[in-house]
Amino acid sequence: MAAEIHLPGPLCLIENSNGQLVVNQEALKILSAITQPLVVVAIVGLYRTGKSYLMNKLAGTKQGFCVGSTVRSETKGIWMWCVPHPLKPDYTLVLLDTEGLGDVEKDDPKNDSWIFALAVLLSSTFVYNSMCTINHQALEQLHYVTELTELIRTKSSRHEEEDDSTEFVSFFPDFVWTVRDFTLELKLDGCSITEDEYLENALKLIRGKNPKTENSNLTKQCIRHFFPRRKCFVFDRPTSDKNLLVHIGEVPEEHLDRNFQMQTKQFCTYIFTHAKLKTVRHGIIITGPRLAMLVESYVNTIESGVVPCLENAVTTLAQRENLLAVQKAADHYNALMAQRLRLPTDTLQELLDVHATCEKEAIAVFLEHSFKDENQEFHRQLMESIEKKEQEFVKQNEEASDKYCQAELKKLSETLMESISRGIFSVPGGHSLYLEAKKNVEQAYSRVLRRGVKANEVLQRFLQSQVAVEESILQSDKVLTEGEKAIAVERAKVEAAEKENELLKQKEKEQQQQMEAQKRSFEEHIIQLKVKMMKDRENFLNEQERIVLHIMKMQEELIKEGFKKKADELYCEIYRLKVKNERELELMSKILNAAEYQL
């Protein structure tokens, strides 16, 4: 997305009206026009905690997202601002500001849970904003994270009792906790600690059976389980002047606390430098149109009373994107052929060679933009489309050759035809003169460049049109005896048969070339598909390895904290993942083997 077409200000992406979530179609249109990969940063937290201020800083402006000064929540629903990425020109930065959680004026508290879940699903970096310190109260206010297992599913086919939250790691965003108006010293046991160490210490489990401790531990476990990459920033109070504080968005930088300015700058720098691209499972990169589709899919699913399922959303996304990939690849093939093909070609093989090169590039385009085409349905569509277009080019080539050869032969035979009409050859010895004139035409025709694949056929039609003329001239030639005439007739038949046989051999050769070209085409499809599937397999293995390593790290932490029983429970998760991985790899192998028969 070029800088000149970015959004001048925030726009509501998902409206929250009377407890109902509604997608803003105007916002979807804007998203759909962004073809660049997206870095999506969402911020969530209690209302009136300064979320919008941080978002405006990321957008590089003082005003944009509404920064209020009263106890009423300003932001409703989820608002979006698309801006050029300040450090990565090939990416677009999408900022999502959410309405404050815990607003007492809301009719349905469940609404907060869906806002929280949508922010997680849509972002690549998830910022949780809270006040003062990370303590029991702060963790209680973050109870929404414990509800994610009930609000999000990874698989559509899971059993009710099956927990697939272990796989959240593969597509959940990075987690950043911002603590505002922080007044404590960053020290632990008398030693200075970093902000990240402060967060990790706050997330350690506490031994105890009382409900408050168990609830707090559950929130901590969910954060540690679902978000392997975590970061913390603490912010001093921006100013001690209450009058300035209520209009913080309008206050000049120099009037704000220096530490607060530095902390805000560090936060922004981290986001610009480390916030990752938005992807879904198996590394599928999300662009504007893809994010727009996910937004609509998730919100429609929620409003229908069903839990959003990532697998279903990605499948729906794949159907749309793969159809576009087929069209994009087919258009690419057509454009390349039109650019590189000069009609008529001297031989069919010349056209087939150009076709093979263009097809190879078109396949690469399709595979680059397609995903989750498990039954090769869309790959077959592309093959059929290219094959049909190839035949159209073959036909155009034949028509161009036929037209050109006829025009050239007509010019070259003008003198011959004029001589025939004037009766020049209807004299004693005229047959010999006619044969010589006809031979001159054939020789001149053979010297014409780029006659194409119909050169022999056009010549053969011309010669056949002269059979009756030659017979008439031959019979009227008084110089020749009957025997010589019979020999001449026989010789003409032999020459005609040779020409016909030559034409037949050419057609057989062209048929063989087309068969060989089809074989090479099939092999090229399989080669590129195998490369793509091997890359997908590698991505899958890397993704699963990250999950297993994350679980093993959690085990170590639980053991250190004295929760051996909880650590032992994770062995079951690792075993389940390994079994599942083996099934997935076996399925990938079957799909790859089946592809050779399906394409």
N, C-alpha and C positions, 0 to 999 in steps of 0.2 A: 504494500500500500504506500503510495507516494505521499510525501509530507504535505503536499498541497491539498489533499482530499481528506485529511483526518478530521475527526469531529471537532468543531469549535468549542463544544461544551458537553456536559453529561446529558444523557438521554435515558429515560426509563426503559429498561429492558424487560423486566417482569413486574407488572403492576400487582399490588396487593389491595384489592378493593372488597370491602365487606367480608374479609376472610377468604376470598377467592383469588387464586393466582392466575393472571392473564398475561400472555405474551404480547408485547408491543410489536406489531408487524412492521412499523416504520424502522424500529431498531434492528429487526431481523434483516431488512433490506440493506441497511448500512453494513451490517456484519457480512452479509453475503457478497458484498462488493470488495471485501478485503481478501486478496488471494495469498498474502504472505502468511507464514507460520506465526502463531500467536504466543505471546507470553501473557498469561492471564493471572492477575493479582486480585484476590478478593479479600475484603476486610469485614470481620464480624465482631460483635461485642455488644455489651449493654448500651442502651441509648444514653446520649449525652456524655460520652466518654472521649470525644474528639477523633472519631474514626475518619470523618470526612476531611478534617484538617490534614491528616497524614496522606490521604488520597490526593488532595490538591497539591501537596508538596511533590508527590510522585509525578503528577501531571505538569509540574514546573510552573505553577501559578498559585496565587493567593486565593483566588475565587474560582468556583466551578461547582463542585459538590457543595450542597447547602450546609453551612456551618451555623447552627442556631445558638441562641443565648438564653433560652428558657428551658423549663423542665419538660416541654413537649418534644416528642421525637420528631425530627425534621424529615429524615429520609423514609420513604415508604416503598416497600418492595425492594427490587434490586436495580440500581442505576449503573449505567455503563458509560465509559469514556474511552474512546479509541484514539491513541496518540502515537506518533512515531517513536520508536524505541531510541532513547538518547545515546546509547552506545552501540547498538546493533541495527544498522540501517536496513538489513534484510528481514527484520522482524517488526511486528506491530505490538505495542504494549496496550493491553486491554485492562482497564481498571474497573473493578466491580465494587461499588459501595452498597452495603446492605442496611436495611432498616434496623434500628436498635432492638436488641433482644430484651425481653422482660418489661415491655411497655405496659403499664397498668391499664391503659385505655383499650387494649386489644380484647376482643370478645373470645377468641379461641387461642389458647397458649400453644396448641399444636402447630399453629402457623409459624411460630418461631423455629420449631424443629425442622420444618420444611425449608425455611429460608437458610438455616444453617447447613442442611444436607445439600441444597442446591449450590451453595457457595463452595462446598467441598468438591462436588461433582464437576463444577464448571472451571475451577481454577487450577493453575499449576503451582501457585504459591498462595497459601492460606494464612492470613494474618488474623490472629485473635487479639483483640484490644481490651485491656482491663485496667483497673485503677489501683494504685498504691502498692500492692504487694501480691505475691502468689502465696495464698494461705488457704485454709479450709474453705473460707467463704468464696474465694475466687474459684476454687475447684468445684464447689457446689454450683456456682453460676455457670460452669462449663459442663453441666450434666448432659447437654445436648450431644456431646461426643459419645456418650454411652448408649444413645438411642440409634446411632447410625446402623447398627446391625439389624434393626427393625425397619429402617427407612431405605436401605440400599441393598440390592442383591447383585452379585457378580454373574450368577448363572440363572437361566430361566427354568432349568430342569431340576433344581435342587429340591430335596425333600424338606418338609416342614421342620423336622428336627435337626436338619443339617446346618451347620454354621460355616459359611464360606467367607467369614470376615478376614481370615488369614490372608486371602488374596487381595484385600483392600490395598496392601502395600504396593501392588503392581501398578496401581493407577491413581492412588491418592496423592494430593499435592504435598509440597514441603510445608512444614508448619513453623510459623514465626509468631512468638508471643511478645506483644508490646505492652509494657507495664508503664502506665502514665502516672505522673505526680509521685514518683518514687522517692522516698525520703530515707530509706535505710542505707546502712553502709554495706557494701559488697564484701562481707567478711564471713568466714565460717571457721569456728574454733580458733579465732584469733588471727587467721590467715586471710589475706586478700584472695578473692575469687573473681572469675570472669562472669559476665552476664549469663553465658551458656551454662557454666557450672552452677550458677544460682538456680537456673531452670531445672537442670538435671537433679540437683539435690532436692528441689521441691517436688519432683516427680517420683522420688523413692517411696516405696511402699512402707507403711507403718504397721507393726504387729498389733493386733487387737481385734476383738470380736464385736465391738459395739457398732450399731448401724451407721453412725457418723463416720467412723474410721473406714468401714467397709465401703460406703458410698464414695468416700474420698479416694480410696485405693482403686475402686473400679474405674473412676475417671482417669486416674494416673495410668492404670494398665492400658486403657483404650488409647490414650495419647501415645504411649510408648509402643503399643502394638501396631496402630494404624499409621503412625507418622515416624518413620525411621530417621528422617532428616529434620532436625529441630534447631531452632535458633531463637535467641532471646535478646530484646533490647529494652533497656530501662530509660525513662525520660524524667528529668527534673521537672518541677512545675515551671511552665513557660514564663510566668511573671507573678510577682507577689501583689501586683496592683489589680484589684478585683474589677475595676472599671475597664481595664485593658483586657482582662481575661474573658469577659462576656462578649467582646468583639474581636476575638483572637485572629479571625481571618483577615481583619483589616489592619492589624497592628504591624508597623514597619519592623523589619528584622532586627534593626539596631536597638529596638525597645524591648526585645525579648531576652531572657536569661541566656548567657553565653553557652553554658553547658547544654541547655535545651537546644540551642541552634546547632551545636556540634553533634549532639545525639541524633537530631533529625537528619542532619547531613549524612551521618554514618549509616542510618537506616536506609535512606534513599540510595546511597552508593551500593550497599549490600544488595538491595533489590535489583538495581540496574545491572549489577555484575553477576549475581548468582541465581536470580530467578530463572528457572528453566522453561523450556518450551512446553506448551500444553500438549500432552499426548494421552491416548487411551491405551488399552492393553496391547502388548506386543509392539510398542513403539510407534503406533500410528500417529503421525503428526497432525495436529488440528489447525486448520486454516479458518478464515472467516465463515465461509459457507458451511463448513463442518460444525463449527461451534453453534451457528444459527440453528442447524438441524437438531443438535443435541439439546439445545435450550427448549425448542418446541416439543421434542420427544419427551423430555423429562417432565415438563410442566403439564402437558396433556395427560401423561400417565398418572401424575399425582392427582389431578383434578378428576380423573375417572375412578379414583379410589383404589388404585393399584400401586404397589411399591415399585419405584423405578428399578429397572434391571439393566446393568451395563451391557450385558451380552445382547439383549434385545435392541438396545439403542445403537450399539455398534453394527449389528446385523442390518438394521434399517438404514444406518448411515452408509454401510457398504453397498447396499442395493442401489442407492442413489449415486454414490461416488463411482461405482464400477460402471454404471450406465454412462456416466459422463466421461469416464476413462476410455470406454469403447469409442465414443464419439470423437474424443480428443485425438486418440491414436489413429482412427480412420481418417480424420481431417488432415492429420500430419502426413499420413501416407499419400493422400490425394495431392496435397500441396507439394510434397517432394517429387512425386511422379510428374506433375505438371511442370515443375521447375527443371528437372534433370532429363526428361524424355523429349527427344527431338524426333517428331514424326515426319515421314515414315522412317523406321529403323531399317538398316540394311538387312538384318536377319532377325528372326524371332528370338534367338539367343541373346542378342543385344538388349532387347526389351526385357527378357526374363532376368538378365543380370541386374539391370536397373531396378526392376521390381524386387529382387531379392534384397538388395541394399536398403531400399526404402521400407520394405516389410520389416527387416531387422530393426531398423530405427523405430518403426511404429510399435512393434512388440515391446521394445524397451520403454517407450512412452506409456503404454498401457500398464505394464508391470510396475512402473514408478508410481502411478496414480491410483492403482487398484489395490484392494486388500480383501481378505476373507472371501475370496472367490473359490470356496472349498470344492465345489463340483465342476469347476472350470466352465460354468455356464456363460459367463461374460467373455472368457477367453475364446470360447467357441463362436460367440457372436462376432467377435473381432475377426476371427479367421474367415468366417462366412462373408463378412462385409468386405474384407480385403480381396478374397477370392473373386467375389462378384465384380468388384472394381477393376481387378486385374483383367478379367475377361472383357470388360468394357474398353480398357486400354488396348487389348489385343484387337478387338473389333475396330476401334478407331484407327489403329495402326494399319490394319488391312484396308480399311476404306480410304485412308490417306494415300497408301501405296497404289491402290487401284486407280484412284482419281488422277494421281500424278502420272502414272505410267500410261494411262489412256491419253492424257493430254500430250505427253511427249511423243508417243507413238503416232498420234494423229498429225503432229507437226512434221515428224520425220517421214511419214508416208504420203505427204501431200503431193509430191512430184509423181510418185508411183500411181496414186489414185487418179491424178489428172491425166497421166499417160494412158491409163486403162480407159477412162471415159472418152478420150480423143481417138481411141482405136489404134494407138501407136504400135501395140503388140499384135494386132490382127493382120499381120503380113508374114510372108515366108521368112522363117528364122525368128519370128516374134517370140516363140516360147523361150528360146535361149536368152533373148534380151530381157524378157519378163523375170526369169530366174535370177539373172544378174542384178536387176533393179531391186528385187525383193531381198536378195542377199545383202545388198548395200544398206537397205533399211534395217535389217536385223543387226548388222555390224555396228551401224550408228547407234542403234538402241542399246546395244551391249556396252557402249562407252558412256552412257548416261549414268551419272553418279546418284547414289542414294535412291535407287528405284524402289527398294523395299521388298517385303515378303510376297507381293503379288506380281512381281516383275515377270516371272515365267508364265504365270496363268494368263496375264493380260496379253502377252505375246502369243500364247497358244490360241487364245480366242481370236486374235487378229489373223493368225495363220489359217485357222479353221474357216474364217470368213472369206479367205482367198481360195479355198479349194475349188469351188464352182467356177470362179473366174479363171483359175489356172487350167482347169479341165477344158473350158471353152477355148482358151488361147491355144492349148495343146492340139485340140481336134481341128482347129482352123489352120494350123501351121502346115503348109503344103511341102515344106522341105523335108519333113520327117516321114519315114516310112511307117507302116502300121506296126511293125515290130518295134521300132524305136519309140513309138508312142506308148506301146504296151509296157516297155521297160521304164519309160518316164513315169507312167501311172504307178507302177509297182514301187519305184524309187520314192515317189511322193508318199505312198502309204507307209513305207518303212520309216521315213523321216518323221511322219506324223506320229507313228507308234512310238518311236524313240523319244519324241518330245513329250508324249503322254506319259510314258514310263518315267521320264525324268521328273515330271510334275508329281507323279504319284510317290516317287522316292522322297521328294522334298516334303510332301505332306506327312509321310511316315516319319521322316527325320524330325519334323516339327512336333508331331505327336509324342515322340520319344523324349524330346527336349522338355515338353510340358510335363510329362510324367516324372522326369528326373527333377524338374524344378519343384513340383509338388512334394516330392520326397524330401528334397533339401529344405523346403519351407516347413514341413512337419518337424524335421530334425531341429531346425532353428527354434521353433516354438518350444520344443521339449527342452533343448539346451538352456534357453533363457528361463523357462519355467522352473527347471531344476535349480538354477542359480538363485532364483527368487525364493524358492521353498527352502533351500539350504540356509539362506540368510534369515528367513523367518524362523527356522528351526534353531539357529544360533541365538537369535533374539529371545526366543522362548526359553532356551536353556539358561541364558544370562539372567533373564527376569526371574526364573525359578531359583537360580542360585542365590540371587540377592534376597529373595524371600527366606530361603533356608538359613542363610548367614544371619539375617536379621533375627530369626527365631532363636538361633543358637546364642546370639548375643544377649537376647532377652533372658534365656536360660541362665547364663552366667550371672547376670545382674540379679535375678531372683534368688539364686543360690547365695550370693554375697549378702543379700538383704535378709536371708533366713527363711525364704519361702520355697523350700526344697520340693514340697508337694506340688505347688503350682509349676515349678520348673519341670518336674517329671511329667506333668500333663502335656507339656509341649512336645515330648517325644512322640506322642500320638499324632500331633499335627505334622511333624516332620515325616513320619511314616506315611501318613495319608497323602502328603504332597508327593512323596517319591512314587507311590503307587499311581497316583493321578498323572504324574509326569511320564511314567512308562506307558500308560494308556495313550496319552497325547502324542508321544513320539511314535508309537505303533500306528496310530491313526494317520499321522503325517506321512509315514512311509507308505501306507496303503493308498493314500490320496495321490502321492507321487507316482506310484506304480500304475494306478488306475488312469492317471492322466494320459498315458501313452495310448490307451484304448479309447478314451473319451474324446480326445481332440481329433 
